[in-house]
Amino acid sequence: MSKTVPPYVEGHDLLAGKTVLVTAAAGTGIGFAAARRCAEEGATVMISDVHERRLGEAAAELEKVTGSRPPSRLCNVREDREVRELIQAAISEMGRIDVLVNNAGLGGTTNVVDMTDEQWDAVIGITLTGTFRMTRAVLPHMIERRSGVIVNNASVLGWRAQVGQSHYAAAKAGVMALTRCSALEVASHGIRINAVSPSLATHKFLSKVTPQEVLDELTAREAYGRGAEPWEVANVIVFLASDYSSYMTGESVSVSSQRA
């Protein structure tokens, strides 16, 4: 079992000339890694998040990588008005949206017997309904152009069971179902919709919301004895966003070193 992280993969212009909008791109998780990898692959990237300070920090970090500060906008995906304004702002800033990465999500650990309506609604509202709202808002633009790609962030918990994760697992299973059904609806318009389903991606925010003993247990299950680096998940997002996945739609791709 090797716990060694492989070398960072350099860009190969897989998204050269593309425009990409990434939600929940602040912080140290998959969203920021996806924004960075898309930029390194030649895309023009716009980022959004609900946290103003962290969004500014993310834009500054991307500027160090790309040499220019990416456009950014605050957005709470639970507010349809903000979602629609984000889509319009992205079109205005970049000219069009070739790729939407729906990364916004909320987790937590609570057993059903102790779970409040507010906890359930928050996770479903951000993780599932937020993905639906973003998809609904961008599709008219993509349908008009007869082109576009949406990549949703799901989770292997959409397939698996884990104690304390009923709300999160239900939301991610919903994201998978939304991916499958919406993909069929727009395939004739030249639009592809797929999802990544990570098992365990290790970053600072995860350790804040997940007990260490749970993280240790999940890590022990992984074939490599470690969680994925966020950029390893982002690499698969780049693949799904690129023309290399031209025949894939409605799929949920497991990014895992263990049985899906």
C-alpha positions, 0 to 999 in steps of 0.5 A: 500500500503506497501513501505517496502522492503522485507528481502534480500533472502539468497542463496540456491545453485540454480546455484551450479556448474554453470558458468555465464557471465554477461554483463554490471555488473558494477554499482548499477543496475540489472547487478551487482545485477544479478552477486551477486545473481548468485555468492550467489547461488553457480555459478562461475561468470565472469563480463564485462562492458564498464566502466573500473573503475566501473568494477574494483569496481564491481569485488572488491565488489563481492570479499567481498561477495564470498571471491575470485575476479571474472574474469572480462573483458572490453567489448563494445557490439557495437563492434563485435570483443570485444564481440567475445573476451569476449566469448573466454575469459570467456570460457578460464577463467571458462572452459565453459559458462553455462549461459549468462545474456545479461544485457547491455542496454542504455536508455534516454528520448527524444520525437521522434520529437526531437530525433537524428539519433545518439540517436536512433542508440545508444539505438538500437545499445547497447540494441538490437544489442548488445544482438544479438551480444552476443547471436550470439557469445555464441551460437556455444559454447552452441550448441557444448555442447548441453547445455546452458541458455541465460537470456536477460534483456527486459522491460515492455516498450516492451509492454507499451507506455511511452512518450519519450521512443520510442527508448528504447521501440522499442529496448526492444520489439526487445529483446523480439522478438529476445528472442522468435525466437532465443529460437525456433531455438536452443531448439533442442540443449538443449538451453533455452533463456528467458527474464526478463521484469522489470517495475521499478528497483530503483538504483542510475544510473536510477536517473541520466538519468530520471527526478525526476518527471517521477520517481515519476509518475512511482513509484506511479503506482506501487502496492507497492508504490515503484520500485523494488530493483535490487536484486528482478529482479535478483532473477527472472534472477536466476530462469530463469538461474536455472534448476527450469525453465527447461520447459521455453523458448522463454518467457518474464517474467514481473517483475512488481507490476502492470499490464504488 
